[in-house]
């Protein structure tokens, strides 16, 4: 009986090792690069109830508003600054003009900067569904 159990255990370990070698190392999905300000921004994100509409770090609603995981990979910091200064100028129809979500223009400048640092720290690797996909050219390659 002991011999059969040992044989099964060795076979299971061998299978796992062979599969891991065949597939290579796990691909990076979502990850976080936060500064101290970014960690404080996570607190502001929670206080404002952003996860009632958005999803970040795998927590929050899906489908109501954009998923924020990978935002720091999709966007430049400068874009985020301009968005928080005037959301509808960057994204026409944005809910962050106060009609559905908080009006970012009414937040204290420090709160806006903390939120920007939090969002910029939400990164996505190539294996993530949140990784930016380059736009498809509708006109084809240029000669």
N, C-alpha and C positions, 0 to 999 in steps of 0.2 A: 504494500500500500504506500509506504514512504517513497519507494522508488518511482512509482507512477506520479505521485504529487510533485516530486523533484523534477521529473521529466517534463511535466506540464508547465511548471514554473520557468524552467530553462527555455522551453519553446516560446512562451509568452514574452520573455525578455528578449530573446533573439528576434522575434517578429517585430517588436517595438524598435529595436536598434536598426534593423534592416529598413523599416518604413521611414525612420527619421533620416537615414542616409539617402534614401531614394528621393525624398521630398526636399531635402536640404533644410537649412535653418528656417524657423518660422519667420514669415514676413512681418515687418512692422506695420501695425495698423494705426490706431490713434494714440498719440502720446502728448505730453504736456511739458512745456518749457516755461516755467513761471519765474518771474522775478518776485521780490517781496511785494511790489506794487500789484502784481498779478494775483498773488494770494489774497491781498486785501480786496482786490476787485471781485474775487470769487465771493467774498462776504457781501459786497454790494449787490451782486447778481442775485444772491439768495434773499437779501432784504427786500429787493424790488419785486420778488416773485417771478423772475424771468422764466423759470422752469414751468410756470403755469401754461406757457405757450410754446417755449423753445425746449429743445433737448440738448444738453451738454454733459459730457463725461458719462454718457449712458443713462442719464437721469432726466426725466421731464417728459412732456407731451411730445407726441409724434404726429405730424400732419397739420397742426394748427399754424405753426410758424416754422421758418427754416431751422434745420438741425445746425447747431453751432460748432460741433466737433469738427476740427479741421479748418476753422475760420482763419487761424493764423497762418495757414498754408495757402488758402485761397486768396487772401487779401493782404495788401501792404498796410503797414501801420498808418501811413498817410491817408489811405482810403478810409480807414476806420475813424480817424480824427475828423475828416470831412463829413462822414456819415453822422457822427454824433453831434456835430455842429449844426447840420441841417439834413435830417434823414430823407425828406422827400426830394431834395435836389439830387441825391445820389441814387435813390430807389423810388421812383414815382409810385405813389399808392402805399408807401410804407405806413404801417400802423403806428409807428413811433412819432407821429405828429400829435399824439394825444387822443385820437379818436378810439383806439383800442388798447394800445400799449402806452407805457409812460412816454411823455414828451421829453426826449433827451435834451432839448434846448432849455428846459426848466431845471435840469439837474445842476448842481454846483460843478464848476470846472474840475475840481478834484475828483468828484464821483465819476465824471465822464472819463477822465484819464485812467482811473483805476479799472473801470469796465473795459476800456480799450486794451490795457495791459493784460487783463484776464483773457479776453478774446484772442489777442495776438499770441498768447501762450498755448492755445488749443490747436495742436498740429495734427496732420494726417500723413501717414506713410503711403507708398504706392499700393499696398494691399488693402487699404481702407476704402470702404464705399464712400467716404467723405473726401477722398483725394480728388483734387481738381482735374477735370478732363479737358484737354485743349479743345477749343471750338472746332467744329468740322467746317471746312471751307466749302461754301456752296458754289463757288465759281471754279473750283479746281486749282491745280498748281499753276503758278505764273511762270511764263517762259522768259 
